């Protein structure tokens, strides 16, 4: 029930906010934003490493399991962010972005990857506890503040695709902070040694990457 209510509320908010943003920004920034989200989504898939799903499905969950998930996600997401930063010029050309503003957008993508990946840990713990009301409220509130607040202001300032990325980053930061506030999970970092969780996570990553390729090839072409 709460999943339905939360989804309905977010769809209505998206309908109003996205129409306003689309009319204000025009098609080119949205095409660039769609291409940039492809980069962010594959980065999050690899950085999260399926550990969110592993935390949900584990029969018994200890603090050590959460600490291992945190350690792996933090390590991989940081490495991927650095990889994105080091290849900002090449990614700008690949995605067909303008050289000046395109570099800034790539930098924002690099910041988005670890924030989104880390927020999946607390969201996974909330899903495990069936706290759908909390998840729905968190998603709706963070979206309204991110896109309805920061996104609208930045769009009015003429920031183009950067406005949408700032809105996405704001939403991600609020989700991360709110999710942690609701779960208060351990923050200690451990290297993963739970073979069952790692194997399950690898299977999830492989499946998600295949689904990502199927779902995003057309978005890349349309964004170009």
C-alpha positions as CSV (number, residue, x, y, z in Angstrom):
1,X,0.0,0.0,0.0
2,X,2.7,2.5,1.0
3,X,4.7,1.5,-2.1
4,X,1.7,2.4,-4.2
5,X,1.1,5.7,-2.4
6,X,4.8,6.7,-2.6
7,X,5.0,5.8,-6.2
8,X,1.8,7.7,-7.0
9,X,3.0,10.8,-5.1
10,X,6.4,10.8,-6.9
11,X,4.8,10.3,-10.3
12,X,2.5,13.3,-9.7
13,X,5.5,15.4,-8.5
14,X,7.5,14.3,-11.5
15,X,4.7,15.2,-13.8
16,X,4.5,18.8,-12.6
17,X,8.2,19.5,-12.0
18,X,9.5,17.7,-15.1
19,X,7.1,19.5,-17.4
20,X,8.2,22.9,-15.9
21,X,11.9,21.9,-16.2
22,X,11.5,20.6,-19.8
23,X,9.7,23.8,-20.9
24,X,12.3,26.0,-19.2
25,X,15.5,24.1,-20.3
26,X,14.5,22.8,-23.7
27,X,15.4,19.5,-25.3
28,X,19.2,19.8,-25.5
29,X,19.9,19.8,-21.8
30,X,17.6,16.9,-21.3
31,X,19.5,14.9,-24.0
32,X,22.8,15.7,-22.3
33,X,21.3,14.7,-18.9
34,X,20.0,11.4,-20.3
35,X,23.5,10.6,-21.6
36,X,25.1,11.6,-18.3
37,X,22.7,9.4,-16.3
38,X,23.8,6.4,-18.4
39,X,27.3,7.0,-17.1
40,X,26.1,7.4,-13.5
41,X,23.8,4.3,-13.7
42,X,26.5,1.9,-14.9
43,X,28.9,3.4,-12.3
44,X,26.4,2.8,-9.5
45,X,25.7,-0.8,-10.7
46,X,29.4,-1.6,-10.5
47,X,30.1,0.3,-7.3
48,X,27.1,-1.2,-5.4
49,X,28.3,-4.7,-6.4
50,X,25.0,-6.3,-5.6
51,X,25.6,-6.0,-1.9
52,X,22.3,-4.2,-1.4
53,X,20.4,-7.2,-2.6
54,X,22.7,-9.4,-0.6
55,X,21.8,-7.6,2.6
56,X,18.1,-8.0,1.8
57,X,18.2,-11.7,1.1
58,X,20.5,-12.8,3.9
59,X,18.8,-15.1,6.4
60,X,20.8,-13.7,9.3
61,X,22.4,-10.2,9.2
62,X,25.2,-9.1,11.5
63,X,26.9,-5.8,11.9
64,X,30.0,-7.4,10.3
65,X,28.0,-8.0,7.1
66,X,26.9,-4.4,6.9
67,X,30.5,-3.2,7.6
68,X,31.8,-5.5,4.8
69,X,29.1,-4.1,2.4
70,X,30.1,-0.6,3.4
71,X,33.8,-1.3,2.9
72,X,33.3,-2.8,-0.6
73,X,30.9,-0.1,-1.8
74,X,33.1,2.7,-0.5
75,X,36.2,1.2,-2.1
76,X,34.7,0.5,-5.5
77,X,32.7,3.7,-5.8
78,X,35.8,5.8,-4.9
79,X,37.8,4.0,-7.5
80,X,35.1,4.5,-10.2
81,X,34.8,8.2,-9.3
82,X,38.6,8.6,-9.7
83,X,38.4,6.8,-13.0
84,X,35.6,9.1,-14.2
85,X,37.6,12.2,-13.1
86,X,40.8,11.0,-14.9
87,X,38.9,10.4,-18.1
88,X,36.7,13.5,-18.0
89,X,37.9,14.9,-21.4
90,X,37.3,11.5,-23.2
91,X,33.9,11.0,-21.6
92,X,32.9,14.6,-22.6
93,X,33.7,13.8,-26.2
94,X,32.1,10.4,-26.1
95,X,28.8,11.8,-24.7
96,X,28.9,14.7,-27.1
97,X,29.0,17.4,-24.4
98,X,30.4,20.9,-24.8
99,X,34.0,21.0,-23.7
100,X,33.6,23.7,-20.9
101,X,30.3,22.8,-19.2
102,X,30.7,19.2,-20.1
103,X,33.7,18.7,-17.9
104,X,31.8,20.2,-14.9
105,X,28.9,17.8,-15.6
106,X,31.3,14.8,-15.7
107,X,32.7,16.0,-12.3
108,X,29.2,16.0,-10.9
109,X,28.7,12.5,-12.2
110,X,31.8,11.4,-10.4
111,X,30.3,12.8,-7.1
112,X,27.0,11.1,-7.8
113,X,28.3,7.6,-8.1
114,X,29.5,7.1,-4.4
115,X,26.6,8.9,-2.9
116,X,24.0,6.8,-4.8
117,X,25.9,3.6,-4.2
118,X,26.3,4.2,-0.4
119,X,22.6,5.2,-0.1
120,X,21.6,1.8,-1.4
121,X,22.9,0.2,1.9
122,X,20.5,2.0,4.1
123,X,17.7,1.6,1.6
124,X,18.4,-2.1,1.5
125,X,18.2,-2.3,5.3
126,X,14.8,-0.4,5.2
127,X,13.5,-2.9,2.5
128,X,14.7,-5.8,4.7
129,X,12.6,-4.5,7.6
130,X,9.6,-3.8,5.3
131,X,9.6,-0.1,6.1
132,X,7.9,0.8,2.9
133,X,6.3,4.0,4.4
134,X,9.7,5.3,5.3
135,X,11.2,4.6,1.9
136,X,8.2,6.2,0.1
137,X,8.4,9.3,2.2
138,X,12.2,9.5,1.8
139,X,12.0,9.2,-2.0
140,X,9.2,11.7,-2.4
141,X,10.7,14.3,0.0
142,X,14.1,14.1,-1.5
143,X,12.7,14.4,-5.1
144,X,10.6,17.4,-4.3
145,X,13.5,19.2,-2.6
146,X,16.1,18.1,-5.2
147,X,14.2,18.7,-8.4
148,X,11.4,21.0,-7.2
149,X,13.8,23.2,-5.2
150,X,17.5,23.1,-6.4
151,X,16.6,22.0,-9.9
152,X,14.0,24.7,-10.5
153,X,16.3,27.5,-9.1
154,X,19.3,26.3,-11.2
155,X,17.2,26.0,-14.3
156,X,15.9,29.6,-13.8
157,X,19.6,30.6,-13.6
158,X,20.2,29.0,-17.0
159,X,22.5,26.2,-16.0
160,X,21.2,23.7,-18.5
161,X,22.0,20.1,-17.9
162,X,24.0,21.1,-14.8
163,X,20.8,22.1,-13.1
164,X,19.4,18.6,-13.5
165,X,22.6,17.0,-12.2
166,X,22.6,19.3,-9.2
167,X,19.0,18.3,-8.5
168,X,19.9,14.6,-8.8
169,X,22.9,15.1,-6.5
170,X,20.8,16.9,-3.9
171,X,18.2,14.2,-4.0
172,X,20.9,11.5,-3.6
173,X,22.5,13.3,-0.7
174,X,19.2,13.7,1.1
175,X,18.4,10.0,0.5
176,X,21.7,9.0,1.9
177,X,21.4,11.2,5.0
178,X,17.8,10.3,5.6
179,X,18.4,6.6,5.1
180,X,21.2,6.6,7.6
181,X,19.1,8.6,10.1
182,X,16.4,5.9,9.9
183,X,18.7,2.9,10.2
184,X,21.8,4.1,12.1
185,X,23.7,1.2,10.6
186,X,27.4,0.6,11.6
187,X,29.9,3.0,9.9
188,X,33.0,0.8,10.5
189,X,34.6,-0.3,7.2
190,X,35.7,-3.9,6.6
191,X,37.1,-5.8,3.7
192,X,34.5,-8.3,2.5
193,X,35.1,-12.0,3.4
194,X,31.6,-13.4,3.3
195,X,31.8,-15.7,0.2
196,X,28.0,-16.2,0.0
197,X,27.3,-12.5,0.0
198,X,30.0,-11.8,-2.6
199,X,28.9,-14.6,-4.9
200,X,25.3,-13.5,-4.7
201,X,26.4,-9.9,-5.3
202,X,28.3,-10.9,-8.4
203,X,25.3,-12.7,-9.8
204,X,23.2,-9.6,-9.2
205,X,25.8,-7.3,-10.8
206,X,26.0,-9.6,-13.9
207,X,22.2,-9.6,-14.3
208,X,21.9,-5.8,-13.7
209,X,24.6,-5.1,-16.3
210,X,22.8,-7.1,-18.9
211,X,19.5,-5.4,-18.1
212,X,21.3,-2.0,-18.2
213,X,22.7,-2.7,-21.7
214,X,19.2,-3.6,-22.9
215,X,17.5,-0.6,-21.4
216,X,20.1,2.1,-22.1
217,X,21.5,1.6,-25.6
218,X,18.5,3.5,-27.0
219,X,18.8,6.3,-24.4
220,X,22.5,6.8,-25.4
221,X,21.5,7.2,-29.1
222,X,18.6,9.5,-28.3
223,X,20.9,11.6,-26.0
224,X,23.4,11.9,-28.8
